[in-house]
Amino acid sequence: KRWTPMLTTLSGSNYVVSAGTYGSNSQTTTLTVKAAANTADSTYTCAITSNEWFETNKQTNVILNIFAVEFNDKTVLANADRTITCAVTGMSAETTVTWIDPSNREISNSDTNNYVINQGNYIGGNKEYFLTIKKVVMKTLAETSVYKCKVLCVDTTA
């Protein structure tokens, strides 16, 4: 497989292609676009050739939309529930975020003893996401604990 932007083959240190592995009649190739080349909405084309399936230069467009994520630093006390906000602006479509705890694990919506996740409202390309960390967890956090919001945009029009 090869990744191309608007029919021009990509090269240089701003792009990393991971071919993935083939299994069960499927292979997922991933293109990572580094920050230096990730400055505007872009369309990339994945072109594949398969001798097994007699495909030559079969193309799929993938849209990379650029948006901003604002995550305000909060200093809080451990004796109460606390809510943190992740603001995403400049989206062309609604998406959800996944919250990541200080141990780098995804926080489940069903973990209501420890967290409350609110996906917020999408308004004009902007959305705020909220994570309430319950007091039981707040008491156990180290002073340097970091929570992350992971945004995954998937274009369903391709």
N, CA, C and O of each residue as an XYZ file, in Angstrom:
632
protein
N       0.849     -1.177      0.000
C       0.000      0.000      0.000
C       0.888      1.232      0.000
O       2.010      1.200      0.507
N       0.391      2.299     -0.561
C       1.117      3.559     -0.493
C       0.119      4.669     -0.220
O      -1.014      4.617     -0.698
N       0.525      5.666      0.538
C      -0.332      6.813      0.863
C       0.084      7.976     -0.001
O       1.273      8.247     -0.169
N      -0.900      8.662     -0.549
C      -0.582      9.819     -1.378
C      -1.537     10.968     -1.064
O      -2.726     10.737     -0.841
N      -1.027     12.215     -1.045
C      -1.942     13.357     -0.941
C      -2.230     13.882     -2.339
O      -1.310     14.264     -3.062
N      -3.459     13.903     -2.710
C      -3.850     14.443     -4.008
C      -2.958     13.916     -5.141
O      -2.485     14.685     -5.978
N      -2.740     12.612     -5.155
C      -2.011     11.901     -6.195
C      -0.503     12.160     -6.209
O       0.159     11.801     -7.182
N       0.061     12.772     -5.162
C       1.500     12.960     -5.053
C       1.994     12.046     -3.937
O       1.458     12.088     -2.830
N       3.001     11.223     -4.205
C       3.507     10.293     -3.193
C       4.184     11.071     -2.070
O       4.973     11.984     -2.316
N       3.859     10.691     -0.822
C       4.433     11.359      0.340
C       5.842     10.891      0.607
O       6.181      9.727      0.393
N       6.657     11.811      1.077
C       8.000     11.433      1.491
C       8.451     12.413      2.562
O       7.823     13.453      2.765
N       9.517     12.088      3.231
C      10.076     12.974      4.245
C       9.727     12.522      5.650
O       8.965     11.576      5.851
N      10.298     13.215      6.605
C      10.171     12.818      8.011
C       8.839     13.215      8.642
O       8.583     12.858      9.791
N       7.987     13.943      7.925
C       6.694     14.355      8.490
C       5.612     13.292      8.344
O       4.502     13.471      8.845
N       5.917     12.198      7.669
C       4.936     11.150      7.435
C       5.532      9.798      7.816
O       6.678      9.492      7.488
N       4.730      9.001      8.514
C       5.155      7.654      8.879
C       4.051      6.699      8.451
O       2.899      6.845      8.860
N       4.410      5.720      7.623
C       3.451      4.725      7.163
C       3.758      3.409      7.854
O       4.886      2.917      7.815
N       2.742      2.848      8.486
C       2.855      1.532      9.101
C       1.967      0.587      8.300
O       0.746      0.743      8.282
N       2.581     -0.392      7.640
C       1.837     -1.274      6.745
C       0.892     -2.208      7.490
O      -0.079     -2.684      6.902
N       1.144     -2.482      8.757
C       0.293     -3.405      9.487
C       0.552     -4.834      9.049
O       1.446     -5.093      8.243
N      -0.225     -5.750      9.577
C      -0.057     -7.160      9.215
C      -1.329     -7.661      8.543
O      -2.427     -7.167      8.799
N      -1.151     -8.647      7.683
C      -2.262     -9.223      6.956
C      -2.811    -10.410      7.727
O      -2.046    -11.266      8.173
N      -4.120    -10.473      7.890
C      -4.753    -11.609      8.549
C      -6.251    -11.573      8.323
O      -6.848    -10.498      8.270
N      -6.862    -12.739      8.189
C      -8.315    -12.861      7.992
C      -8.808    -12.005      6.830
O      -9.834    -11.333      6.942
N      -8.080    -12.027      5.717
C      -8.441    -11.268      4.515
C      -8.513     -9.767      4.749
O      -9.289     -9.070      4.095
N      -7.705     -9.264      5.683
C      -7.745     -7.846      5.998
C      -6.353     -7.349      6.384
O      -5.551     -8.084      6.960
N      -6.086     -6.094      6.057
C      -4.856     -5.442      6.473
C      -5.157     -3.974      6.677
O      -5.772     -3.338      5.820
N      -4.730     -3.431      7.803
C      -4.934     -2.013      8.093
C      -3.593     -1.305      8.032
O      -2.675     -1.625      8.788
N      -3.486     -0.347      7.132
C      -2.291      0.477      7.015
C      -2.601      1.821      7.663
O      -3.681      2.381      7.477
N      -1.640      2.325      8.424
C      -1.848      3.586      9.142
C      -0.859      4.632      8.651
O       0.336      4.362      8.529
N      -1.367      5.831      8.369
C      -0.527      6.980      8.036
C      -0.538      7.917      9.228
O      -1.600      8.361      9.664
N       0.638      8.219      9.756
C       0.766      9.207     10.820
C       1.331     10.474     10.195
O       2.395     10.448      9.576
N       0.613     11.586     10.359
C       1.045     12.876      9.839
C       1.547     13.684     11.032
O       0.776     14.010     11.935
N       2.825     14.002     11.033
C       3.430     14.716     12.160
C       2.989     16.186     12.147
O       2.537     16.710     11.129
N       3.134     16.823     13.297
C       2.621     18.184     13.510
C       3.084     19.175     12.447
O       2.302     20.029     12.032
N       4.318     19.086     12.003
C       4.844     20.054     11.035
C       4.062     20.045      9.718
O       3.990     21.066      9.034
N       3.479     18.901      9.361
C       2.705     18.798      8.122
C       1.208     18.775      8.387
O       0.413     18.609      7.462
N       0.827     18.938      9.628
C      -0.556     18.789     10.059
C      -1.148     20.160     10.386
O      -1.566     20.411     11.517
N      -1.180     21.040      9.391
C      -1.559     22.430      9.634
C      -2.890     22.854      9.018
O      -3.391     23.935      9.327
N      -3.464     22.029      8.162
C      -4.731     22.384      7.511
C      -5.494     21.112      7.166
O      -4.898     20.046      7.012
N      -6.813     21.226      7.046
C      -7.612     20.085      6.615
C      -7.046     19.578      5.286
O      -6.735     20.363      4.390
N      -6.918     18.264      5.175
C      -6.317     17.676      3.977
C      -7.030     16.385      3.616
O      -7.654     15.746      4.463
N      -6.929     16.012      2.349
C      -7.417     14.722      1.892
C      -6.219     13.912      1.425
O      -5.429     14.367      0.598
N      -6.094     12.707      1.965
C      -5.035     11.782      1.574
C      -5.690     10.609      0.861
O      -6.841     10.265      1.129
N      -4.951     10.010     -0.036
C      -5.466      8.873     -0.779
C      -4.599      7.661     -0.496
O      -3.379      7.696     -0.655
N      -5.251      6.590     -0.074
C      -4.572      5.316      0.124
C      -4.822      4.495     -1.130
O      -5.967      4.201     -1.473
N      -3.742      4.125     -1.814
C      -3.863      3.336     -3.043
C      -3.268      1.960     -2.791
O      -2.134      1.843     -2.327
N      -4.035      0.917     -3.099
C      -3.551     -0.447     -2.872
C      -3.484     -1.224     -4.173
O      -4.209     -0.956     -5.132
N      -2.596     -2.187     -4.168
C      -2.493     -3.159     -5.248
C      -2.448     -4.527     -4.600
O      -1.679     -4.742     -3.663
N      -3.257     -5.452     -5.079
C      -3.298     -6.799     -4.528
C      -3.242     -7.809     -5.662
O      -4.129     -7.849     -6.516
N      -2.194     -8.624     -5.665
C      -2.098     -9.689     -6.673
C      -3.140    -10.767     -6.400
O      -3.692    -11.354     -7.331
N      -3.410    -11.029     -5.109
C      -4.375    -12.070     -4.744
C      -5.784    -11.726     -5.203
O      -6.510    -12.596     -5.683
N      -6.180    -10.449     -5.058
C      -7.545    -10.029     -5.389
C      -7.606     -9.293     -6.727
O      -8.641     -8.726     -7.075
N      -6.508     -9.298     -7.473
C      -6.449     -8.697     -8.804
C      -6.895     -7.232     -8.795
O      -7.661     -6.797     -9.655
N      -6.404     -6.491     -7.819
C      -6.687     -5.049     -7.709
C      -5.417     -4.283     -8.057
O      -4.327     -4.640     -7.609
N      -5.557     -3.251     -8.841
C      -4.428     -2.387     -9.169
C      -4.820     -0.950     -8.904
O      -5.793     -0.448     -9.466
N      -4.061     -0.290     -8.044
C      -4.265      1.126     -7.739
C      -5.693      1.442     -7.283
O      -6.264      2.452     -7.692
N      -6.267      0.582     -6.439
C      -7.596      0.849     -5.872
C      -7.432      1.925     -4.809
O      -6.635      1.768     -3.883
N      -8.179      3.017     -4.934
C      -7.961      4.189     -4.088
C      -9.115      4.445     -3.133
O     -10.286      4.272     -3.472
N      -8.745      4.863     -1.924
C      -9.707      5.289     -0.907
C      -9.241      6.621     -0.348
O      -8.099      6.747      0.095
N     -10.117      7.611     -0.367
C      -9.773      8.921      0.210
C     -10.014      8.919      1.707
O     -11.003      8.370      2.194
N      -9.096      9.542      2.427
C      -9.196      9.701      3.875
C      -9.037     11.181      4.172
O      -8.058     11.803      3.759
N      -9.998     11.742      4.886
C      -9.978     13.170      5.194
C      -9.374     13.376      6.582
O      -9.800     12.751      7.552
N      -8.391     14.249      6.664
C      -7.773     14.619      7.932
C      -8.216     16.034      8.262
O      -7.798     16.995      7.617
N      -9.072     16.152      9.278
C      -9.555     17.462      9.700
C      -8.723     17.957     10.873
O      -8.390     17.190     11.776
N      -8.392     19.227     10.855
C      -7.580     19.842     11.901
C      -8.512     20.582     12.855
O      -9.418     21.294     12.422
N      -8.287     20.409     14.133
C      -9.060     21.118     15.145
C      -8.161     21.354     16.338
O      -7.093     20.753     16.448
N      -8.586     22.219     17.222
C      -7.790     22.558     18.403
C      -8.384     21.897     19.634
O      -9.602     21.770     19.759
N      -7.516     21.481     20.534
C      -7.951     20.916     21.802
C      -7.388     21.789     22.912
O      -6.185     22.040     22.973
N      -8.266     22.243     23.779
C      -7.848     23.059     24.913
C      -8.150     22.288     26.188
O      -9.290     21.900     26.444
N      -7.132     22.078     26.964
C      -7.279     21.334     28.201
C      -6.690     22.194     29.301
O      -5.471     22.283     29.446
N      -7.552     22.825     30.073
C      -7.085     23.754     31.088
C      -6.547     23.034     32.308
O      -7.178     22.122     32.843
N      -5.361     23.462     32.741
C      -4.746     22.900     33.932
C      -5.585     23.272     35.145
O      -6.029     24.412     35.279
N      -5.797     22.312     36.019
C      -6.594     22.552     37.224
C      -5.815     22.072     38.438
O      -5.262     20.972     38.434
N      -5.771     22.884     39.461
C      -5.232     22.477     40.747
C      -6.422     22.320     41.670
O      -7.199     23.258     41.848
N      -6.577     21.126     42.266
C      -7.768     20.840     43.054
C      -7.397     20.159     44.367
O      -6.310     19.605     44.524
N      -8.323     20.222     45.281
C      -8.177     19.536     46.553
C      -8.814     18.155     46.457
O      -9.687     17.923     45.622
N      -8.373     17.245     47.313
C      -8.808     15.861     47.210
C     -10.065     15.537     48.010
O     -10.473     14.376     48.048
N     -10.682     16.505     48.641
C     -11.800     16.204     49.539
C     -13.182     16.327     48.898
O     -14.190     16.371     49.603
N     -13.234     16.383     47.567
C     -14.532     16.517     46.889
C     -14.414     16.020     45.450
O     -13.311     15.867     44.926
N     -15.570     15.768     44.814
C     -15.582     15.452     43.393
C     -15.084     16.679     42.632
O     -15.362     17.812     43.026
N     -14.350     16.454     41.542
C     -13.852     17.558     40.723
C     -14.134     17.258     39.258
O     -14.035     16.112     38.821
N     -14.489     18.306     38.495
C     -14.769     18.157     37.068
C     -13.712     18.889     36.274
O     -13.385     20.042     36.557
N     -13.176     18.198     35.263
C     -12.236     18.823     34.336
C     -12.884     18.869     32.956
O     -13.760     18.065     32.638
N     -12.438     19.821     32.149
C     -13.044     20.076     30.843
C     -12.001     19.955     29.746
O     -10.855     20.375     29.908
N     -12.413     19.378     28.631
C     -11.597     19.319     27.423
C     -12.415     20.019     26.340
O     -13.480     19.531     25.960
N     -11.931     21.153     25.840
C     -12.646     21.912     24.812
C     -12.002     21.659     23.456
O     -10.790     21.813     23.300
N     -12.817     21.268     22.470
C     -12.331     21.008     21.118
C     -13.024     21.997     20.191
O     -14.249     22.118     20.205
N     -12.231     22.706     19.383
C     -12.792     23.707     18.475
C     -12.374     23.422     17.041
O     -11.363     22.762     16.800
N     -13.145     23.914     16.103
C     -12.813     23.793     14.690
C     -13.130     22.444     14.079
O     -12.552     22.079     13.056
N     -14.049     21.690     14.695
C     -14.417     20.377     14.148
C     -15.404     20.548     13.001
O     -16.253     21.438     13.030
N     -15.286     19.685     11.987
C     -16.251     19.730     10.895
C     -17.396     18.753     11.126
O     -18.388     18.777     10.398
N     -17.264     17.897     12.129
C     -18.317     16.946     12.469
C     -18.187     16.597     13.949
O     -17.115     16.719     14.543
N     -19.290     16.167     14.520
C     -19.274     15.797     15.931
C     -18.479     14.519     16.145
O     -18.473     13.629     15.296
N     -17.824     14.440     17.261
C     -17.072     13.255     17.641
C     -17.152     13.085     19.154
O     -17.702     13.939     19.849
N     -16.619     12.014     19.650
C     -16.557     11.791     21.088
C     -15.097     11.760     21.506
O     -14.202     11.598     20.676
N     -14.869     11.918     22.797
C     -13.520     11.762     23.325
C     -13.483     10.557     24.234
O     -14.497     10.137     24.792
N     -12.307     10.020     24.368
C     -12.045      8.979     25.342
C     -11.144      9.590     26.396
O     -10.116     10.186     26.074
N     -11.525      9.444     27.645
C     -10.701      9.959     28.736
C      -9.698      8.891     29.140
O     -10.026      7.707     29.215
N      -8.469      9.328     29.400
C      -7.372      8.435     29.783
C      -6.942      8.811     31.202
O      -6.707      9.981     31.501
N      -6.842      7.795     32.074
C      -6.475      8.065     33.467
C      -4.951      8.166     33.624
O      -4.218      7.912     32.669
N      -4.471      8.533     34.817
C      -3.026      8.694     35.013
C      -2.206      7.419     34.777
O      -0.991      7.501     34.602
N      -2.843      6.252     34.770
C      -2.147      4.996     34.481
C      -2.179      4.670     32.991
O      -1.784      3.575     32.589
N      -2.646      5.610     32.169
C      -2.751      5.460     30.714
C      -3.797      4.442     30.289
O      -3.656      3.817     29.238
N      -4.834      4.265     31.080
C      -5.938      3.366     30.742
C      -7.165      4.186     30.383
O      -7.402      5.253     30.949
N      -7.951      3.670     29.424
C      -9.192      4.342     29.053
C     -10.192      4.223     30.197
O     -10.304      3.172     30.828
N     -10.910      5.295     30.454
C     -11.940      5.313     31.499
C     -13.259      4.895     30.870
O     -13.691      5.481     29.877
N     -13.887      3.903     31.435
C     -15.144      3.372     30.909
C     -16.328      4.202     31.391
O     -16.343      4.679     32.526
N     -17.321      4.372     30.517
C     -18.566      5.050     30.914
C     -19.255      4.320     32.056
O     -20.002      4.927     32.824
N     -19.006      3.026     32.170
C     -19.676      2.234     33.206
C     -18.986      2.325     34.574
O     -19.503      1.793     35.556
N     -17.844      2.981     34.648
C     -17.116      3.108     35.917
C     -17.680      4.275     36.735
O     -16.967      5.223     37.063
N     -18.967      4.184     37.053
C     -19.658      5.288     37.724
C     -19.330      5.417     39.210
O     -19.700      6.409     39.837
N     -18.645      4.436     39.777
C     -18.193      4.574     41.170
C     -17.043      5.558     41.284
O     -16.836      6.165     42.335
N     -16.287      5.717     40.187
C     -15.101      6.559     40.209
C     -15.191      7.810     39.335
O     -14.537      8.813     39.619
N     -16.007      7.753     38.262
C     -16.031      8.843     37.283
C     -17.441      9.067     36.733
O     -18.292      8.178     36.777
N     -17.664     10.282     36.213
C     -18.854     10.590     35.422
C     -18.348     11.266     34.153
O     -17.650     12.278     34.210
N     -18.711     10.689     32.999
C     -18.300     11.239     31.705
C     -19.505     11.906     31.056
O     -20.580     11.315     30.961
N     -19.311     13.146     30.609
C     -20.354     13.898     29.918
C     -19.768     14.354     28.589
O     -18.808     15.125     28.563
N     -20.340     13.883     27.492
C     -19.811     14.211     26.162
C     -20.185     15.620     25.698
O     -19.726     16.044     24.638
N     -20.993     16.351     26.444
C     -21.293     17.735     26.101
C     -22.139     17.887     24.853
O     -22.701     16.915     24.348
N     -22.226     19.125     24.354
C     -23.051     19.443     23.187
C     -22.193     20.029     22.078
O     -21.334     20.876     22.326
N     -22.429     19.578     20.866
C     -21.730     20.053     19.673
C     -22.467     21.285     19.152
O     -23.648     21.214     18.811
N     -21.759     22.416     19.093
C     -22.378     23.657     18.606
C     -21.392     24.349     17.674
O     -20.335     24.811     18.104
N     -21.745     24.415     16.398
C     -20.972     25.173     15.413
C     -19.501     24.803     15.331
O     -18.653     25.688     15.217
N     -19.180     23.526     15.385
C     -17.793     23.098     15.263
C     -17.034     23.041     16.574
O     -15.848     22.714     16.594
N     -17.710     23.357     17.672
C     -17.062     23.375     18.984
C     -17.800     22.454     19.946
O     -19.012     22.262     19.843
N     -17.041     21.889     20.883
C     -17.655     21.022     21.870
C     -16.779     20.967     23.113
O     -15.552     20.919     23.021
N     -17.422     20.974     24.276
C     -16.718     20.783     25.534
C     -17.102     19.422     26.099
O     -18.272     19.040     26.096
N     -16.100     18.702     26.581
C     -16.283     17.384     27.168
C     -15.912     17.488     28.646
O     -14.986     18.213     29.009
N     -16.633     16.763     29.490
C     -16.429     16.879     30.922
C     -16.154     15.518     31.548
O     -16.782     14.517     31.202
N     -15.204     15.504     32.475
C     -14.921     14.309     33.257
C     -14.980     14.705     34.726
O     -14.204     15.542     35.187
N     -15.914     14.090     35.458
C     -15.967     14.299     36.901
C     -15.220     13.150     37.565
O     -15.536     11.977     37.367
N     -14.233     13.519     38.347
C     -13.433     12.548     39.090
C     -13.990     12.535     40.508
O     -13.965     13.550     41.204
N     -14.482     11.404     40.921
C     -15.134     11.322     42.224
C     -14.113     11.363     43.364
O     -12.942     11.026     43.193
N     -14.596     11.784     44.516
C     -13.754     11.982     45.692
C     -12.932     10.739     46.037
O     -11.779     10.855     46.453
N     -13.516      9.557     45.869
C     -12.820      8.314     46.185
C     -11.526      8.182     45.367
O     -10.537      7.641     45.862
N     -11.527      8.669     44.131
C     -10.330      8.642     43.286
C      -9.428      9.822     43.620
O      -8.206      9.678     43.673
N     -10.019     10.977     43.842
C      -9.240     12.181     44.154
C      -8.293     11.942     45.330
O      -7.162     12.427     45.331
N      -8.754     11.203     46.313
C      -7.944     10.935     47.502
C      -6.703     10.102     47.192
O      -5.725     10.146     47.938
N      -6.736      9.343     46.092
C      -5.635      8.431     45.775
C      -4.652      8.999     44.757
O      -3.615      8.386     44.506
N      -4.949     10.144     44.170
C      -4.117     10.681     43.098
C      -2.819     11.294     43.624
O      -2.793     11.941     44.671
N      -1.756     11.072     42.875
C      -0.486     11.733     43.173
C      -0.594     13.192     42.760
O      -1.451     13.549     41.951
N       0.255     14.022     43.301
C       0.217     15.455     43.020
C       0.436     15.753     41.539
O      -0.070     16.753     41.028
N       1.172     14.908     40.856
C       1.486     15.139     39.441
C       0.620     14.309     38.491
O       1.001     14.111     37.338
N      -0.524     13.825     38.944
C      -1.397     13.003     38.100
C      -1.903     13.794     36.896
O      -2.239     14.973     36.999
N      -1.947     13.111     35.754
C      -2.382     13.746     34.514
C      -3.497     12.911     33.888
O      -3.368     11.697     33.725
N      -4.588     13.582     33.543
C      -5.672     12.975     32.767
C      -5.584     13.527     31.354
O      -5.186     14.674     31.148
N      -5.958     12.705     30.381
C      -5.912     13.124     28.981
C      -7.269     12.892     28.341
O      -7.998     11.972     28.711
N      -7.601     13.747     27.367
C      -8.766     13.469     26.541
C      -8.245     13.146     25.146
O      -7.481     13.915     24.564
N      -8.665     12.008     24.621
C      -8.216     11.536     23.309
C      -9.363     11.727     22.329
O     -10.457     11.194     22.515
N      -9.094     12.491     21.289
C     -10.102     12.790     20.274
C      -9.834     11.924     19.061
O      -8.711     11.885     18.558
N     -10.852     11.232     18.591
C     -10.734     10.415     17.386
C     -11.806     10.875     16.418
O     -13.003     10.748     16.675
N     -11.347     11.411     15.300
C     -12.290     11.822     14.254
C     -12.299     10.769     13.170
O     -11.250     10.367     12.667
N     -13.465     10.333     12.821
C     -13.625      9.336     11.774
C     -14.545      9.920     10.715
O     -15.668     10.331     11.008
N     -14.059      9.952      9.487
C     -14.885     10.437      8.388
C     -15.694      9.264      7.845
O     -15.135      8.304      7.316
N     -16.997      9.353      7.979
C     -17.856      8.256      7.538
C     -18.365      8.460      6.118
O     -19.186      7.676      5.641
N     -17.892      9.501      5.435
C     -18.383      9.769      4.075
C     -17.551      9.063      3.007
O     -17.963      8.980      1.850
N     -16.362      8.547      3.399
C     -15.465      7.927      2.394
C     -15.973      6.563      1.993
O     -15.356      5.894      1.165
